[in-house]
Amino acid sequence: MKLTVKNLLQAKSCSLVAVAVALVTMAASNAAADKVRVFNEIVSGVPAPNPVVVSDTVFSPEFADGRVAQGIDLLENPSGLITQFAYLSDGTNTEPDENTYLILDHNPGGPTPDYDYGRHFLFQGHENSGDLAYVTRINLDVASPAHRITLLTPVDATGITFFNRIDGSTWNLFTGTLLFAQENGALGGVIEMGADFDPNTGGGAGLRTLYGSLGQGGYEGIHADDWGNMLIVEDVGGTLVLNNAKNPNSFVYRFVPLNRNDLTHGKLQALQVSINGNPVVFLPVDDKHPNGDTRSENQLLVHTVGASWPVQWVTVHDTEINGTDPFDANALAKAAGATPFKRPENGQFQPGSHFQTFFFTPTGATDNIAGTDPGLAARGT
């Protein structure tokens, strides 16, 4: 199976950020963008997308907007400082992030015994820090404010959750669990829990972390393929150099479980791009390379429109060899010769590609000075 990495859009400078779009293709795909299905219903594209300015959101004709929750909504089961949907009781904004929508075939339960919480739910992690990030479940079939939003990660006896900057989330069909990614640098990682409520713990069923198998890193996005592998996108800023550029310092990972029904054992791998037969590897900022890899020929080639370069997955950790203690995935990816990117924000499998085409979007330096530097813009800032 031949893997390639392609850039579909040129990195362009703009007033706020320079963006590059990269694509990992596992096999050819002919999926048509106008034949996307959502819950087996064909959904058409947006008739007239907005220009690149701040404006109202445009929806496909089959969708309509509506508010399902707001920040001041009270939680059904407050815990410590965690009392509202998007605010701690001390006023801290918790920034509810990526939603995962589930339709369950049963009542998952909640803090109130024998109450019917419905079958339609939105799960989301919160991106605050201070060991007080948390996960909530919006019970979409419930109209009563008293039971509308359920907390799934209560604080412990010390008043904290030990979670930080929860960002991406997904449902794993094979394990029957939700996965939440923490974008918290070397202390980040993946949280796993069932969709059901455990009355004994007051949280999500089987709540645990996967630091010993998926490692710890600034994980932003997480997605499962149809084989049970997990694609993880990291967002970790690199060293700041000339014109506010940041050295490439984030990796795209794949976790291959030993048993797809269990994510506690398997191999964590990282994507490696090769150009002209040579892997593109991490280049530190030092006296010899004061700008790191921000202005290299490799970065220009990686971000050239229409370019196609071979890629492979390199193993950075194997639980059957290295054990199951928590580990720094970013450091091991560098040591293994994986290719760093400029803060990928998230990723997504192309609908209709049978999980063979995966997009991810590097954020770049998110700085106006860097974005208006032509040399940096041509390299994804």
Steps between C-alpha positions, in 0.01 A plus 500: 500500500657828390444809708538856378465845647353774283430868543175615346518870585793739489584651837375856465579801713204692637437752773485244778644163404670304227342161445621186328286196426662158483354166397605147582369252243506130578345401167324665208157647567235625261252620759284781369460803722136543398397150611574520869260309725414591859319219681430348158340818365663671200615851596583761240783749526469862606360689193718810543784481755595817682803699387801501733360765736311494827135431414199293599520123465348354182323163527412230250128514409430186704618661825382782723670656800361493850634544853529184706695643794660822621784577734296592805288183492529313830630144514274229634775369728744782590832400651735739680560808283333329202145628517404641158527387140774745398609674820657394825339647810795742526410641155765319297390439139542128433465518121288195405674362192443232236164322519434132440137415418374154594171320452483218755266204502443527874470744785860560623380611839608792712512636852123462546402131531233371260491826304480467122783708351394422144698356209661806334805665654781750446824432686769767531827559682589837649829670414574674829810422704587497870428125532131590468415412141195276476259311273128569472207327330210701362187285516329622183168323562463655845318832528529543878790732592556292811605199291616659174881490554685224686858520629704185424829588675441605863782640712683284753545558872749780430252684277661439161454268201869474398393575139612799292415659166267229368450561130415232241263212561371194317310174540685170454261242358723205591559585867158660544661798670542874462851640465601854594835659409680738735703771326733552795853458368702216651232462769214450256360170381179308443209444738269202447151437638177327411186689403312372804498669839649306792303579817780354714759753382269782393666513159535328165515122514856365507656847505880470456801640313705325231839658572681164504394395150414814300759706688489861612516799267315812398226298334236707322303267273428128520318276252448125455518320166305190396777267623500639852817705456505847655626806310622770741595855400733695728506879545818610679665832420873499427779739591434861396751630242541786250179691417302305760518173308475179703718201427304190385442301819180294467438152366223293346465164675333167439430252778469139386341296781602143564127429533269758349258453789764618749715814472732421790744295289647565157741713298510878481639616166576842351485621139830538315525691171796444267621744234741375236563189707578685826260514798391846613593497868496740794766772481560674834564870538868542589809702409536310173129532416376824660169474310460128545316354202271799436678618182635173361461365148322198643227718653456675166467168317260356758270803456517526122162470330464171313808345658487131590753331725520143632422445867511214745412433862794460740443328834580717801369274778384140530336390825615141445862618492504827691234433762199704605644782708403851381741641240575822309373430147644820353853426623484142373368613160800729463737220599337266246550745212134588447408819314389799709226733375397851601228447757237290319165617634301186429436240233218313332446202275351590164135386488454216254871410490453190717748651747777499241542879475578714803534879504678704765544876522818658641422828675838665450626779725163686520688829492455796265873572475577139409202482265614800298856373461500352144768245584306372798161513325633280221598250768170498689621782730 
